[in-house]
Amino acid sequence: MRDFSLNKFIFGDLDPQKRWPLQRLILQSLFTGLASAYFFVAAYGVMLKNLPINQLPFSYLSSGLGGILLLKLFQKVQRDNGAVYAQRFTIFTFCAIMMMLYYLNFSDSQIFNKKVVAVLGFTFIIPFGNIFTLNISTSCFQILGVQTGKKWLAKLGAGETVAAIIAFLTAPALIELFGGSELFIIAGISIIPLLS
């Protein structure tokens, strides 16, 4: 019986030189999965707390429109400055928005209506999810080419799904310990390791 090798199980017959970049993509998938899931729980919780049911379609519409606009911005940044710069730009923007949403939800400031804050938070969910996926896909195709990259995208998506499951399971305990708004901070912190 042949010896079991974890590297062989994960990477198969893939060229060893391409394994290190793929390991980084797997980690990228895990961290973006955590960040996206914590953000989703926080934004969705704030939205359901502050909006009546009949106003929810407006939030979904704003998220879709916001998604189109932010994806266009991301594509422009990526085209003008390259994929690495675009990824860092996205991470900084995500962290800044998480800080802003935390502040707006935590503070008792009367500058913004809580309904506006709830819609604003939910508006960013789909765009960032799409941008994170697009970022991983672009990197995967650059490393492996289109044909092999397609096969690997499913594996990378599995990593993001596992991370999301972990985040969804731990979110109630974190909310109990810290509060709902603090999940915005946790989402921002979860993605910081990707800067390296």
N, C-alpha and C positions, 0 to 999 in steps of 0.2 A: 504494500500500500504506500502511495506517495505521501510525503510529508505535506501537511497543510500549511500554506503560506498566506497570511492576511493580505500582503501586497498583491499576490497572484489572484486572490479572490476578488479584491476590489478593482485592480487595474487590468487583469487579464494579460494579454500579450502586448499591451501598450508599450511603446518605446520608453525606456527608463528616463530619458531626458525630458519627457513630457509629464512625468508623474509629479514632479515638484510643483509645476504650475497648476496641475489639477488638484493637488492637495490644498493649495491656496484657494482654489475655486470652491472646494467642498467647505472649507472654513468660512468663506464669504457667504456661501449659501446658508450655513448655520446661523451666522450672526445677523444676516438680513432677515431670516425667518423669525428669530427672536424679536428683533426690533419691530418688524411689521406686526407681529401678533400682539405685543404689548401696546403698540400704538392703536391698533384696531380696538382692543378691549377698552382702553382709556377713552378714545374718541366716541365709540359707540355708546359707552356708558353715560358720558356727558350729554350726548345727543338725546338719548332716551329719557334722561332725567329732566332736561330743559325744554324739550319740544313735545307738543301734543301730537298724537298719532297722525292727525290730518295734515300736519306740516312736514312729515317725513319725506314724502316724494320730492319736495323742494331740495332737501339735503342730498338725495340721490342724484338729482339733476345737476346740482352744483358740483358734486364730486365728479361726475362724468365730464362736465365742461372744464372743470379745473384740471382734470386728467389730460384732456387734449392740449390745453395751453402749456402745462408743465412738461409734457412730453415733447412738444415743439421746442421749448426752451432748452431741454436737455439735449435734443438732437443738434441744435445749433451750437451749444457749448462743445459737444463731442466733435462735431465737424470742424469747428474753428480751432480747438485746442487739443484734441486727441482724447482717447478713452481714459487714460490714467487721470488726467486733469478733470475730466467730466465726472469720474467716480468720486474724486476728492471733493469737488464742488457739490455733488449730491449729498455726500456725508455731512459736510459743514452746513449745508442748507437744511438738511433733515434735523440736525442737532439744534440749530437756531430756531427752527419752527417748533420743536419739542419744548424748548425753553420758553418760547413765547406762549404756547398753549398752556403750559404749566402755570405761568404767571397769570394769564388771563382767567384761568379756572380757579386758581388758588386765592387770588386777591379779591377783595370786596369792592374793587374799583367800579364806579358807576359809569365809566367812560364807554364801555361796551356792554350792550345788553347780553345777557347769558344765552339768549336764543341765537344771536349773531355768532357768539363764540362757539356754540355747539355746532352750527352749520359750518363755520370756518374750519374747525378741527376735522370734521368728517370729510370736508372737501379734499383734504390732502391724502386720504387713505389710498384710494385707487391710483392716483398719480405716482406716489412713491412706490407702491407695489409693482406697478408697471415698469418704472425706471429701474428698480433693483433687478427685476427679471431681465430687462433689456441689457443691463450692464453685464450680468452673468452670461447671457447668451452671446453677446459680442465677444467677451473674453474667451469663451469656450470655442467659438468658431475661429478666432484668431490663433488659438493654440493648436487645435486639432483639424481645422478645415471643416467644411460644411458637412461632408458625409459622416465622418466619425463624430463630429460635434453633435449631430442630431441624436445619436445614441446616448451620448453622455449627458445631454440636457435632462433626460428623464431621471438619471441618477442624481444629478445636482438638485433637481426639484424634490427628490425624496429627502435630501438633507434639510431643505427648507421646511418641508412638511414635518419632519421630526422635531425641528426647533420650534415650530409653531405649536405642536402638541405640548411640548415642555412648557412653553410660555402660557398657553391656555390653562394648563393644569396648575401652574404656580401663581397665576394672576390673582385668584381669590385670596390666597394666603398673603400675598403682597399687599392687596387692597386692605385686608384686615389689619396688617401691621402698620402700613404707612398712610393709606388713603388712596382714593381713586385718581386724583390729579397727579400723584407721584409716579404713576405708570408712564406718564409722558417723559419724565426724567429717566426712568429705567429704560424706556425705548431708546432715548438718545444715547445713553451710556452703552447699551447693547451693541451699537453699531460702531463705536469709536475704535475697536481693535482693527477694523478694516483700513484705517489710515496707515497702518504699517505695511 
